[in-house]
Amino acid sequence: MRAEGRPFEPALLTPLLAIVVITVAAVLTPHLQFNRLLGVAPALAAAMFPVGGTLAIGLLAMVADTALGLATEHNLNQTPGVFTLIAIAAITLAAAYASRVRQNRERTLAEVRAVAETAQQVLLRPVPTRLGQIGIEVLYQAAAAHARIGGDFYEARQTPYGVRLIVGDVRGKGLPAVEAASVILSSFRVFVQDAPDLPALARRLETSINRYCDHVPSEDVLERFVTIVLVEIPVGAPVARVVNCGHPPPLLLHRGEVREVEPSRPSAPMNMAALLGDHYQVDIIPFAVGDRLLLYTDGVSETRNRAGSFYPLTQRVRQWAFAPPRQLLDDLHQDILTYVSGAHMDDLAALVAQRVTIAGGFP
């Protein structure tokens, strides 16, 4: 543990404590033959010790049983005493095998997590905390905590048209959701610099997900859609442009007030334009210095507590209306964890963009 830099865990003393407690109980009440319980120690060790440590605990348990036999029975050749030693030895060997299997699985899990972390770094690259006049902070949590990756995604890029943001959520879970998210994000990164406006960018993303679905035959291909919200924050004007494609509405925080930015006309989610049309409505909202825009996925707004009630996002955010972006997201995350109180959580992602003050105003 010292070599790996991990702190000492008191639970590792459990097998030793079991040997001590059983030995003391056997000495105080020899007629109850508590020594037969010494096989518990190597069984416990298998859950936390390597093979060598498990064998050592088993050997220590056999030594304790031998000492008890000499102290209380004075004859180790009696059948019960020999049987107890054989039982402890058998349990120790079985525990050593179980320890080896556990270690192999832990190594496999560690490799899988390493791959997932690498995939996440490729899919969800770190977003700069500052792009021009815009400060940005993000929050991400996958429903499968050990996988550390899911179908929610975000990105922010500086472009000739200003800062452009995307937050999205793939319908479904698992690897298909991760694949679809990677298609949208990679396409966003390719086209975000050249697309003349947000509708053009949305159409290119739609084309990319269509081509992906054409090459991935599936019975539910028509249900494999992606909701996104695109935001463009130009440099020369205190406004933001928003295109919402079936996604939860962003929250605008302005001078202590919080309001939902509902689309004036619905736009189709990605991979649904063939059914609903490819019209993408641009809504222009005021976005002055100090204003913040909270983009999020339904893992935030549709989180439920044990009673089945949705998380009241807009109401809760009002109490952090003046908080800096990082603190806002940290408080939001902690509040969600408290709200669910052990209930299942979906993937969630959130991004806060704030227009920061720059000397000289807009360039």
C-alpha positions in Angstrom: 0.0 0.0 0.0 2.9 2.3 0.7 4.4 1.6 -2.7 1.0 2.6 -4.3 0.6 5.6 -2.1 -2.6 4.4 -0.6 -3.6 5.0 3.0 -3.8 2.2 5.5 -7.2 0.7 5.8 -8.3 -0.5 9.3 -10.5 -3.2 7.7 -7.3 -5.1 6.8 -6.9 -6.0 10.5 -10.3 -7.9 10.5 -8.7 -11.4 9.9 -6.2 -10.9 12.6 -8.8 -9.5 15.0 -10.9 -12.6 14.2 -8.0 -14.9 15.2 -7.5 -13.0 18.5 -11.2 -12.9 19.4 -11.7 -16.6 18.7 -8.5 -17.6 20.5 -9.5 -15.6 23.6 -13.0 -17.1 23.5 -11.6 -20.6 23.2 -9.3 -20.1 26.2 -12.1 -18.8 28.4 -14.7 -21.4 27.3 -12.7 -24.5 26.3 -15.8 -26.7 26.4 -17.5 -24.7 23.6 -14.6 -25.4 21.2 -14.5 -21.9 19.6 -11.2 -22.9 17.9 -13.3 -24.6 15.2 -14.2 -21.1 14.0 -10.6 -20.1 13.2 -11.2 -21.0 9.5 -13.1 -17.6 9.3 -9.8 -15.7 9.3 -8.4 -17.0 6.0 -11.9 -16.7 4.5 -12.0 -13.0 5.4 -8.4 -12.5 4.2 -9.4 -13.7 0.7 -11.6 -10.6 0.3 -8.8 -8.1 1.0 -5.3 -9.8 1.0 -3.2 -11.2 -1.9 -2.5 -14.9 -2.1 0.6 -14.7 0.1 -1.2 -12.7 2.8 -4.2 -15.1 2.7 -1.9 -18.1 3.2 -0.1 -16.3 6.0 -3.4 -15.7 7.8 -4.4 -19.3 7.3 -1.0 -20.5 8.7 -1.4 -18.2 11.7 -4.9 -19.6 12.3 -3.4 -23.1 12.3 -0.7 -22.1 14.7 -3.4 -20.6 17.0 -5.4 -23.8 16.8 -2.3 -25.9 17.5 -1.4 -23.7 20.5 -5.0 -24.0 21.8 -4.8 -27.8 21.4 -1.6 -28.0 23.4 -2.9 -25.7 26.1 -6.4 -27.2 26.6 -6.3 -30.8 25.3 -2.6 -31.6 25.7 -3.0 -34.1 22.9 -3.1 -33.1 19.2 -3.7 -36.7 18.1 -7.3 -36.6 19.0 -9.7 -36.8 16.1 -11.5 -33.5 16.6 -8.2 -31.6 16.9 -6.8 -33.2 13.7 -10.1 -32.5 11.9 -10.1 -28.9 12.8 -6.5 -28.4 11.5 -7.5 -30.2 8.2 -10.6 -27.9 7.9 -8.5 -24.8 8.5 -6.0 -25.9 5.9 -8.7 -26.7 3.4 -10.4 -23.3 3.9 -7.0 -21.6 3.6 -6.3 -23.2 0.2 -9.8 -22.4 -1.0 -9.4 -18.8 0.2 -6.0 -18.5 -1.5 -7.6 -19.6 -4.8 -10.5 -17.1 -4.3 -7.9 -14.4 -3.6 -6.1 -15.1 -6.8 -9.4 -15.0 -8.8 -10.3 -11.7 -7.1 -7.0 -10.2 -8.0 -7.3 -11.2 -11.6 -10.7 -9.6 -11.8 -9.5 -6.5 -10.1 -6.7 -6.2 -12.7 -9.2 -6.7 -15.5 -11.4 -4.0 -14.0 -8.5 -1.7 -13.7 -7.6 -2.2 -17.3 -11.2 -1.6 -18.4 -11.3 1.6 -16.3 -8.0 2.7 -17.9 -9.4 2.2 -21.3 -12.6 4.0 -20.4 -10.7 6.9 -19.0 -8.6 7.1 -22.2 -11.8 7.0 -24.3 -13.4 9.7 -22.1 -10.3 11.9 -22.6 -10.7 11.5 -26.4 -14.4 11.9 -26.4 -14.7 14.6 -23.7 -11.6 16.6 -24.0 -10.9 19.2 -21.3 -12.7 22.4 -22.0 -10.7 25.7 -21.5 -11.9 27.7 -18.6 -11.6 30.8 -20.8 -12.4 31.4 -24.5 -12.1 35.0 -25.3 -14.6 36.9 -23.3 -16.4 33.8 -22.1 -15.6 31.9 -19.0 -16.6 28.2 -19.0 -17.0 25.5 -16.4 -18.3 21.9 -16.8 -19.7 19.1 -14.8 -19.9 15.5 -15.9 -20.9 12.2 -14.3 -21.6 8.9 -15.9 -24.4 6.7 -14.5 -21.9 3.8 -14.6 -19.5 5.2 -12.2 -16.8 2.6 -12.8 -17.0 3.1 -16.5 -16.7 6.9 -16.2 -18.2 7.5 -19.6 -21.7 7.7 -20.9 -24.0 9.2 -23.6 -24.0 12.8 -22.4 -21.5 15.2 -23.9 -20.3 18.8 -24.3 -17.8 20.9 -26.2 -16.8 24.5 -26.5 -14.8 26.1 -29.3 -13.6 29.5 -30.3 -14.5 30.3 -33.9 -14.5 33.2 -36.3 -18.2 33.7 -35.4 -17.6 33.7 -31.6 -17.6 31.0 -29.0 -19.8 28.0 -30.0 -21.0 25.5 -27.4 -22.8 22.2 -27.6 -24.4 20.0 -25.0 -26.2 16.8 -25.9 -27.7 13.6 -24.8 -27.9 10.3 -26.7 -31.0 8.3 -26.3 -30.1 5.0 -24.7 -27.1 3.8 -22.8 -24.0 1.6 -23.1 -21.6 1.5 -26.0 -24.2 2.4 -28.7 -24.8 5.7 -26.9 -21.0 6.3 -26.6 -20.6 5.7 -30.3 -23.4 8.1 -31.2 -22.0 10.7 -28.9 -18.5 10.3 -30.5 -20.0 10.8 -34.0 -21.8 14.1 -33.0 -18.8 15.4 -31.1 -16.2 14.6 -33.8 -18.5 16.2 -36.4 -19.0 19.3 -34.3 -15.2 19.7 -34.0 -14.8 19.3 -37.7 -17.5 21.7 -38.9 -17.8 24.2 -36.0 -15.1 26.5 -37.5 -16.6 26.7 -41.0 -20.3 26.5 -40.6 -21.7 30.0 -41.3 -24.4 29.8 -38.7 -26.0 27.4 -36.2 -28.6 26.0 -38.6 -25.9 25.1 -41.1 -23.9 23.5 -38.3 -27.0 21.5 -37.1 -27.6 20.2 -40.6 -24.1 19.0 -40.9 -24.4 17.2 -37.6 -27.7 15.7 -38.8 -26.0 14.4 -41.9 -23.2 12.8 -39.9 -25.5 10.9 -37.5 -27.6 9.8 -40.5 -24.5 8.3 -42.2 -23.5 6.6 -39.0 -26.9 5.0 -38.5 -26.9 3.9 -42.2 -23.8 1.9 -41.5 -24.9 0.5 -38.2 -27.9 -1.7 -38.9 -30.2 -1.9 -35.9 -33.8 -2.7 -35.3 -34.2 0.5 -33.3 -32.2 2.7 -35.6 -35.1 5.2 -35.9 -35.1 5.5 -32.1 -31.4 6.2 -32.0 -31.6 10.0 -31.8 -29.6 12.7 -30.1 -30.9 15.8 -28.4 -28.6 18.8 -28.5 -28.5 22.5 -27.8 -26.2 24.7 -29.8 -25.1 28.2 -28.6 -23.2 30.9 -30.4 -21.9 33.9 -28.4 -20.6 36.5 -30.8 -17.8 38.9 -29.8 -19.3 42.1 -31.0 -22.7 42.1 -29.4 -24.1 41.3 -25.9 -26.3 38.5 -27.1 -26.3 34.7 -27.5 -27.9 32.7 -30.3 -29.5 29.4 -29.4 -30.7 26.4 -31.4 -32.5 23.8 -29.4 -33.0 20.4 -31.0 -35.3 18.6 -28.6 -33.1 19.3 -25.6 -34.0 20.6 -22.1 -34.1 24.4 -22.2 -31.0 26.2 -21.0 -31.2 28.5 -17.9 -30.3 32.2 -18.3 -29.0 33.8 -15.1 -29.3 37.6 -15.3 -28.9 39.9 -12.3 -30.2 37.4 -9.8 -33.1 36.2 -12.0 -33.3 32.7 -13.5 -35.4 31.9 -16.5 -35.7 29.0 -19.0 -34.7 29.7 -22.6 -37.6 27.9 -24.3 -37.3 27.6 -28.1 -39.8 29.8 -30.0 -40.2 26.9 -32.4 -39.2 23.3 -31.8 -36.4 21.9 -33.9 -35.9 18.1 -34.5 -33.4 16.1 -32.6 -30.5 14.7 -34.5 -31.4 11.7 -36.7 -35.1 12.8 -36.7 -35.1 15.4 -39.5 -36.4 12.9 -42.0 -39.5 12.6 -39.9 -39.9 16.1 -38.4 -38.1 18.3 -40.9 -34.8 20.0 -40.9 -35.9 23.5 -39.9 -33.6 24.8 -37.1 -34.9 27.8 -35.2 -32.4 30.4 -33.9 -33.5 32.3 -30.8 -31.5 35.4 -29.8 -31.3 36.2 -26.1 -29.6 39.1 -24.3 -26.3 38.0 -22.8 -24.4 40.9 -21.2 -21.3 41.0 -19.1 -21.9 39.0 -15.9 -24.7 36.9 -17.4 -24.4 33.1 -17.2 -26.0 30.4 -19.3 -26.5 27.0 -17.8 -26.7 24.1 -20.4 -27.5 20.7 -19.0 -28.8 17.2 -19.9 -31.9 15.5 -18.7 -29.7 13.7 -16.2 -29.9 16.9 -14.2 -33.5 18.0 -14.8 -35.1 14.6 -14.7 -33.2 13.2 -11.7 -35.8 11.7 -9.3 -35.7 11.2 -5.5 -36.9 8.1 -3.7 -40.5 9.4 -3.9 -40.2 9.7 -7.7 -40.3 13.5 -7.8 -38.2 15.3 -10.4 -35.4 17.6 -9.3 -36.7 21.2 -9.2 -33.7 22.6 -11.2 -34.9 26.2 -11.8 -36.0 26.6 -8.3 -32.8 25.3 -6.8 -30.6 27.3 -9.1 -32.1 30.5 -7.9 -30.3 30.2 -4.6 -27.0 30.2 -6.5 -27.9 33.0 -8.9 -24.9 35.1 -7.9 -22.4 32.2 -7.5 -19.4 32.0 -9.7 -19.7 29.3 -12.4 -17.5 26.7 -10.7 -19.2 27.1 -7.4 -22.6 27.0 -9.0 -21.8 23.6 -10.6 -20.2 22.2 -7.4 -23.2 23.3 -5.4 -25.6 21.9 -8.0 -23.8 18.6 -8.1 -23.8 18.2 -4.3 -27.5 19.2 -4.1 -28.4 16.6 -6.7 -26.5 13.9 -4.7 -28.3 14.9 -1.6 -31.7 15.0 -3.4 -31.4 11.5 -4.8 -30.1 10.1 -1.5 -29.0 6.8 -2.9 -31.5 6.5 -5.7 -30.3 5.6 -9.2 -28.8 8.4 -11.2 -28.6 8.8 -14.9 -25.7 10.2 -16.9 -25.5 14.0 -16.4 -23.6 16.8 -17.9 -23.8 20.6 -17.3 -21.9 23.5 -18.7 -21.9 27.1 -17.5 -20.8 29.9 -19.8 -20.3 33.4 -18.4 -19.5 36.6 -20.3 -16.7 38.1 -18.2 -15.6 41.7 -17.9 -12.8 42.9 -20.2 -11.2 46.3 -20.0 -12.3 48.4 -22.9 -15.6 46.6 -23.5 -16.2 44.7 -26.6 -13.3 44.7 -29.1 
